Amino acid sequence: MKVKNLMEQFQDFKVLAGAGGLDRNVSTVSVMDAPDIYNWMKGGEFLITTGYIMRDNPLELRDLVIKLNEHGAASLGIKVGRFIEELPKEVKEVGDGLNFPIIYIPKWYAFTDIINPVLSSIVNSQAKKLMMSENIHKSFTQMVIQGKSTSDIMDTLYKILDKDIAFIDLIFNRNYIRGNSHEFKEDIYNMGLKDNLDKYYSYPVQIGSSIYGYIVVEKNGKDILSDLDNISIEHASTVLKLNIQKEISNHQIEQKYRDEFIQDLILNNIKTVEEANNRAALYGWKIENGLICLIVDIDNFKEKFISLKNTQELEEEKNKIFRLANGKMKRNFKQCFYTVYSDNIVFLVEPNKKSIDDFIKNLKNVAEELRKEIKENSSFTVSIGIGTYQESIIDVYISFVEAQKAVRIGRTVYERDNTHIYSDLGVYKMLYNLSLEDDANKFCGKYLQNLIDYDIENNSEYIKTLRSIVKNDWNLKQTSEEMFIHYNTIKYRFSKICEIVNLDLNSREGKFKIEFCLKLMDMSNQYSLYMKTKV
């Protein structure tokens, strides 16, 4: 029960101070028999006293009220007129300032006239709460037994609370909103998760450190919910967890077979349109307008994975990125299928009735929004590659290979954290094909192998320094600033590099040969192999 309920029970009690705290919960009644009684407080006490202990110095009540508030007491009831004729003004001010209720008790009341009725009300209230909690628990448990959905669970919770509510599902990127408030609905759909959690009452639905989502409830001008509301939300959370785990299990089984189908498509393991269409039909897919492949590849993921001993946080970060990507693509494209490969997620998107050029522009815009969203919400960035449109479903493997090339070429030419369309890469596509030839490896080896060997044997960083010099357009001063190395040291390293590669790197021809070799190395992935060897 609350202090205000106690006031309703005793009509001749009056609030002397602290009216702002009448919503405090009362869990028991205690009689004051010592000035330091607050040391034995456990919280929620309605403390009653005649004031006898403070009769010679009523101002001591001021410090008592402060201590009682600090120790979680609900209220102080005092028989004003028995030993203390009037509550001092300073005590009232403290009570009002702390919103700690100080209650006037008429002097003719015996303590048992207060204790027995209050304790009876508390016990009856707790029994009623337990009974209602049991009924709510049975209601939600029955829903699980009957195999009801998340929507059904939210319908039931809405009826119990009679407040606008939502469940923000972080696993499947879905929002379940119940209520009439247009502002509440707009906030859930349009505001970020953190803003919604700050604005409304929220309850995490989680097991261990894994958060499945949040139950969000309107506040109606109040910062707290009733005990019964909290019990209802807790029971709803329990069945939501069970329901989500069931969905995850079903989704994993279904996704396994979907992944096999999509991977067969992109690896060119399906040779006829009939087979592709028949297998697609098993999942309710009807692909009529061809497909375009889009790959979201996490930058630097493999390097961090290799260097870390505890990879759990890294895996969680990867899963968060994949959830963001999947949610974004599903919201923007009606026909969108995906599969996961190590540190990238592959999407096959079916264009709409519009022109392919317009569709690809829209696809790139969505990819750019996704890339920025991931950068804002993750410690990683991503590179996104988009292949060409393939009219036949069994030719989508071509788009997949192109999207892979777009990521690799794009990273080499434009660095990480960018979106690349394969058809826009122009001459760099030719350079990529050239990088795979044996002649290209021989050409690179002729000018850079000695430098690579020198780094490995002497644990030096001349290749890294050379890259930085090229990146800074051969400006040694800018390179020294970027690498936080003294300018004279960079000059020495540059001289040493010229000596090892046996080229005049002050000439245009020498610079071109080195820049060309570095591009070929990146595109053929030879630099990554070199870095692993060095580590």
N, C-alpha and C positions, 0 to 999 in steps of 0.2 A: 504494500500500500504506500501511498504518497502522503506527505505532510498535509496536503490540502484535503485528502480523504479523512485524515484524523480530525481536522477542523470541522468537517461536516458531521462527524460522529459525535462531537462535543460542541453543541451549539453556543455554549457560554464561554468557550475559549476565544481569545482574541490575539491577533497578530500585533506584537509591539514593534517588531523590526524584521527586516530581511524578507519582505513579502515576495521578492524575486526568486526565492528558493523554495517555494511551496511545492515544486515538482520533485523535490528530493525524495528518494525512496527510504521508507522506514522498515527496517528488518527486525527490530526488537525494541524493548523498553527497559531503561535502566534508571536506578535511583542514585543520585549523587550523595556519597558519604565521605568524600575526601577531596581536597582542592586539586589534587593531581590525578583525578580519575581518568583523564584523557589518555594516560599511559596504558590503560587496559582496554581502550576502545578498539573494536574490530571493524567498525564502519556501519553506517545505517542506524545508529542508535537514536532514539528519542529519549533524551536525558531529562529527568524531572527532578526538581529540588525545591525546598522551602526557602533557600537563600540563607539559611542559618549560618553556614560557614563563612559567608561574606558580610554578615550583618554589620560588622564594625567598619568595613571598608568596601562599600558596594562597587567601587571602581575596579576591584579585582575581577569583577565579572567581564571586564573588557578583555583582559589577557586570557581568561577562560574561554571566551567565545572564539578568539583567534586560534587557540590550541585545539578546541573541539573541531573547528573547521578543517584544520590541518590534518587531523586524524580521522576525517571522514564521517563524523557524526551527522545525523540528519537534521536535528533541531534541539533547542533547549527550551524546556517548559519550566516556568518559575511562578511560585505563589507570591505575586506582588501584593503587599499589604499585610503579610504575616510578620516577617522579620526585616524586609526591605520595603519601605513605604512607596518608593517610586524608582523606576528603572532610570539610571543616570543617562543624560543626553549623550555622553561619550560612548556608552555601551550601545545605544540605539544606532549611532552613526557607524560603528564597526559592523553591527549586524546588517545594516542596509548596504554598506560597502562590500561586504563579502557575500551578500545574498544568503545569509545564514539566518533561518527563521528563529525568532525568539517569541515564545508563546506565553500569553498571560493565562494562568490557571487560577480560578477562584479558590480562596483559602479554605473553603469548607470541603473541598474534595479530599477524600482519603486516597493514598497512593494506589490501594487495591482497586478503587473505583476507576482508575485510569489503566492500570497494568492489565487487568483481566480482559476488559473489552478490546483493548488494542491488540494483545496477543491473540485473542480469538479471531479478530479480523485478519491478522497476518496469516495465521494458520489456515483459515478458510480461503483466503486469497491464493495462498500457495497450492492448496488442494485443488482449487478451481483451475489454476494455471496448469497444474500437472495433468488434470483430466482433459483440458482443452489441448495440451501438447500431445497427449496420447492419441486423441482423435485426429489431430493434424498428421501425426506420424503414420497412423493407420491409413489415412486417406492417401498420402503420398506413396507409402509402401505398396498399397493396392494398385496404384498406377504402374509401378515397376513390374509387378506380377502380371498385369494385363498387357504389358508391352506398349504402354502409351508413349507418345513422342514428347520431345522437348516442348513443342507448342502446347500440348495438353497440360504439361507440368506448369508452364507459365500461366495458362488460363486459370488453373486452380489457385495458384499463388495470388493472382490478381483479385480473385473473388474474396480470398481471405483477408488480404491487406486493405483492399478498397483504395488503392493508391496507384498512380501511374508507375509502371515498372518496366524494366527491360533486362534481357540477358544478352550480354555481349559475348558471343562465342568466338574465342581466339583460335580454336582448333580448326573449325570449318569456315571461319570468317562470315558468320551469320549474326544478324541482330533479330531478337524476338521482342517486340515492343507491344505492351498492353496499356491502354489508357486513352484519354480523350484530349490531353493537352497537346496542341500543335507545337508549342515551343519545345516540349520534352522530346517529341518525335524528331523535330529538326535538329536538336542538339545531338541526339544519339547518332543520327545519320551523318551529320556534317562536322561536328566538333571532333577533335582528336580524343583518344582514349584518356589521356592524362587530364584534359580539361573536363571531361564528363565525370571522372572520378573525384575531381576537386569540387565540382559544382553540386553533385548529388551524393546521397548516402550510397556507399558501395560495399559489397561483400564479395571477397574473392572465392571462386570455386576452384579449389586446388587440392592436390594430393602431394604431400611433401613439398618440394620446391617447384613442382610443375603446376602452373596456373592455367586452367582450362578456359577461364573466362571470368566475368564479373556480373553479379546481380546488381542492378542500379535502381534506386527507388527515389521518387521525388521527396523533397523535404517539407513542403507546405509551410515554409517559414520556421520549421523546427530543425534543430541540429541533431536530434536523437530520435530513435524509434522506441516504441513501447516494448516491454519484455516479450509480450506475445508476438509482436511483429518480428522480433529477432529470432524467436523460436521457430516461427513459420519459415523464415528465410533459411535458417539452419537446416531444417528438414528438407526444404526444397533443394538446397545445395547438395545434400547427400544423394538424393535421387537423380539430380542432374549429373553428378559425377558418375553414378552407375550407368546412366543412359549414354553419356559421352564415351565411356570406356567401351560400351557395347558397340557404339557407332564406329569408334576407332578400330575395333577388332574386325567388324564387317567391312569397313573401308579398306583396311590393310589387305584382306583376302581378295576383295574385288580389284583393288589397285594392282595387286601382284599379277593378275591375269591381264589387266589393261596394259600394264607396263610391258608385258611380254609381247602383246600385239603391237604397241607403238614402237617398241624397239625392233621388232621384225620389219616394220615399215621403214624406219630410218636407216636400217642396216641392209636394206634391199634383200630381205629373206622371203618376201612375198612376191610371186611372179605374175599373178593374174589379178585382174580387177575383181573378178567374181569372188575369189577367196578373201580379198580385202574387204569387200562390201558385206560378205556373209559374217565375217568375224566382227566387223563394226556393228552389225545389227544385233549381236549378242548383248551389247551394252546400250542399245537404244540409239546408236549413232547412225545418221544418214548423211553421208558426205557427198554433196552434189556439185559443189562449186570449186573443187580443187583445194589445195592447201599451201600455206607458207610456213616455213620453219623459223622460229625465233629462239635463241639460246641466251639465257641469263647465266653468266659465268662469274663466280666470285674471284676477285682479284687477290693474289698473294695467299690464297687459302692453303694450297699444298705446302708452301714454305713454312707457314705458321704451324701447320699440323705436324710437320716433321720435327720442328724445334721444341714443341711443347711436350711435357711428360703427362700432364693431366689434360685430356682432350675433351672432357665432358662439356665444359663451357663453350668450347669451339663448336661442338656438334649442335648445342642448343642455339648458338648464334646462326649457324647454317640453316637450321630448321626454321628459325624466325624469318630469315631472308626468303626462304622458299614459300613460307605462308604468305608473306607480303606480296611476293610475285604472283602466286596462284590467285590470291584474292583480287589483285588489280586486273589481271588478265580476264578472269571469269566475269568481273563486273562490266568490262568493256566489250567483250566479244562473246556472242551467243554460242558459237561452235568453237570450243577451245579445248584441246586435249594436251596432256602433259605427261612426262616421265622424268625421273631423276637420275642423273649420272654423277656420282662422286660429288664434285663441287659445282655442278651446274644443273640447271633445270631446263628441259627442252619442251617447247610449246609448238604444237601444230595448230595453226589458226585457219579457219575456213573464211574466205572473204564473203562479203555480202553482195548484193546485186549491183553496187556501185562499180565504177571503173577500178581496175587493179591499181593504177597509179595513185588514185585518191585514197584507196584503202591502205596502201603501203605508207603513204604520208601519215595517215591516222595511226597506223601501227607504230611508226617511229615516234610520234608525239606521245603515245601511251607509254612506250618504252622509256622515253626521256623522263616522263613523270615518275615512272617506277624507279628508275636509276636514282633520281634525286630523293625520292621517298626512302629508299634503302640507305642512302648516304646519311640522311638525317636521323634514322632510327637504328643504325647499326654501326659497329666499329669497323666494318668492311665497306668497300666500294665494289661495284660490279661493272663488267664490260658486257655489252649486249650486241649480239650479231643477228642480222636478219638476212635470210636467203631469198632466192627468187621464187616467184609464183609458179607452181606446178599444177597444170590442169588435171592430170591423172593422179589418183591416189597412190598408185604404185611407183610414181616418179618422185615422191616427196623426199626420198633419200638424197636426191640431188640438192634440194633446198637445204637439207640438214648439213651436208658436206660444205655447202657454201656458207652457211651460218657459222660453222666452226672456223672456216678460213677467215671470215669477216672478223671474228673475235681475235684470232691470232695476228692477222695483218694489221687490224686497227690498233692493237696494243703496241705493235712494233713502230708504227708510223706516228700515231697520235697519243701514245701512252695509255694508261689505264683510265677507268671511270668515264667511258664514252659509249655512244651507240653508233653502230656501223652497219650500213646496208651494203651487201656484197656488190651489187651492181654499180654502186657509186665509187668503188675503190680504184677504178681505172687502171693505170699502169702498174699499180702495186700488186694487182692480181698476177700480172706477168712476172713480176719480181718474185712473188711467192713460189710460183711454179719453177722458176729458175733456181731458187734456193734449195729445192729438193734434188737437183741434179748432182752427180759426182763431181762434175767440173766446178760447180760452185764451191763445194767443200775443199777442193784442191786450191782454188783461187783464194779462199779465206785462209787456208792453212799456210799458204806461201807468205802472207803478210802478217798474220796474227798468231800462228802456232808458237813461234819463239817467245812471244810475249806471254801467252798462256802458260807455257812450260816454265818460264821464269817466275811467274806469280806462284805457281804450285810449289816449285822447288825452294823459293825464298820466302814464302808466306807474305808476299807483297800484294799491292792493290793497283798495279799499273793498268790493267784492263778497265777497272772501275774508274780510275783517273782519266783514262782516255775517253771513256764514254761521257764523262762529265764535261770534258773539254769540247767534244763534238757537240754535245747538247747546248753548250753556251757559245756556239758559233766560233770556236777556237779562241775565245777570249780568256786568257789565263787569269786575269784579275777577277772576272766574274766567277770563274771556276774555283779560285781560292776562297771566295766568299761563300759559295754554295757548299763547299766541302769543309768549311771552317778549318782550313789549312793555310799556313803562312804563304804569302805570294812567292817568296824565294824557294820554298819547298816545291811548289807547283812548277816553277821554272826548272828546277833540277829534275823533277820527274819527267817533264816534257822532253828535256834533253836526253834523258836516259831512254825514254820510249822511242825517240827518233833513232837512237843508236841500236836498240834491240830489233826494231822492225826493219831497219836499214832502208828508211825512206826519208826524203826531205819533206817534212810535214809543214813547211812554210810555203810550199808550192801548191798550186791549185790541183795539179794531177795527183800529188801525194795525199792531199786531204780527201779528194774524191775516192781514191782507192780504199782508204780506211773507212770512210762513211759507208761506202757500198758494202764492204766486208761486214761491218757491224749489222747492217740491215739484213743481209743474208743470214748471218748467224742467228739473229733473233727469229727470223721467219722459219728457219729450219730447227729451232729449239736447241741449237748447239750451245748457246750461252747458258741456258738453264742447266745443261749437262755439265758444263764447266764449273758452275757455281757449286753443284752438288759434290763434284770431285774435290773442289777446294775445301769445302766444309768437312 
